[in-house]
Amino acid sequence: MTDRVWLFSYGTLQQEGVQLATFGRRLEGRADALPGYSTSPLEITDADVIATSGKTHHLIALPTGNPADEVGGVAFALTPAELAAADAYEVSAYKRIAIRLKSGLDAFVYVGTTPGQ
């Protein structure tokens, strides 16, 4: 994969069914962690997202201000078109940001939006 970008997932993008529905293929990735965040449950109301993930609640990562906190997950190599497909899958409670993972890898991740950001 030439033009690849990294996307860190701590939730439903790790599910094979979500990957097949969103990207048309099963992704391969490597374990990593998102420092300075913790997760909370988020109720999902988008019927298409619920149908794809099979879940009415997803996790959402929120900054804690404590660099010792971390969220485990997987970093996946995607094409820019696949990253756009991930953007379309995520609901508006998430925003995509660039971040450095615990391993030192620079990746995108979907985190919680907060008022004023």
N, C-alpha and C positions, 0 to 999 in steps of 0.2 A: 504494500500500500504506500504510494508515494506521498500524496498530500494528506497526511493523517494528523488528526488532532486527538488529544486525550480527553476523555470524559470520565469523571469519577462518579460511580453510583453506589449509594448506600441503601437503595430500596428496590422498587419494582423493575427498574431497567436491568436488573440482574436475572429476572425471570425469563426462561427460554421462550415462553409464549408471548411475552411483551416484546422481546427482541425480534422474534419472527414477524409479529404484526407491525412493528415500528420500522425495522431495518431490512426485513426480508431475509435475514440470515441470523445464525447463532453467533454471538460475539465471543471472542477469546480475550481474557484480561488477566490482570495480575493484582493480587491483594495489596492494599495500601490503606492509608488512614488520613482523615481530614482533621488536622489539629485545630484546637480552639473552638470546637463546636460540640453540641450534643443534639439529640433528636427528641422530637415530640410527635405524638400522633396527630394527623390532620384528616378531618372528614372530607371525603371526595364526593362531590355532587354531580360531576360530569358523567353522564350515562355511558358515553363511549370509553372513557378511561376506566370506569368500573368494569365494563364488559371485557376490556383488554386485560386488565390486571387481575380481575376476579376479586377485588378488594374494595371495600367502602372506606377504608382508612389506610393512608400511606404515612410513611415517616417524613418529617421535614426537619432539616438541619438548621439550627439557630446558633449564632455566635454566643459564646459564654464569657468571653474576655479572659479566659484562663487557658494559657497555651498547653497545660497538662491534660485538658479534656481532649478527647478525640472520638471520631466516628469511624468505625471500620467499614470497609467496602472494597470495591474492585475498580481499577482503572482500565478502561477499554479504549483501544485505538479505533477511531472512526474517520470516515471521509467527511469533508465539509457538508456534503448533501445529507449524510446520516446525522450529523449534528443538527441540521435544520429539521430533520424528522423528529429528533428528540425534543427540540423546541416546541414542535406542534403537539407532541404527546403530553407535555407537562401542563398542568393547570396554572391559572394566573397567580396562585399563592406562592409560586416558585419564581425565582429569577436566576438566570445563569450568570455566574461570575468566574473569573480566572483566579486560580489560587495555586499555591505550592503545597503539594501533599507531603506527608511525613517522610516519604522516600526521597524527596527533593524534586520529584517530577512535577512539571507545570501542567496543570489540567484545568478543564472547566468543571463546574459542579453546580447543581441546582440547590439553592438554599432558600430559606424563607424570606419573603419580602416584609419589610416593616414600614410603617408610616414615616414619611420624610426621606426615604431612600430612593 
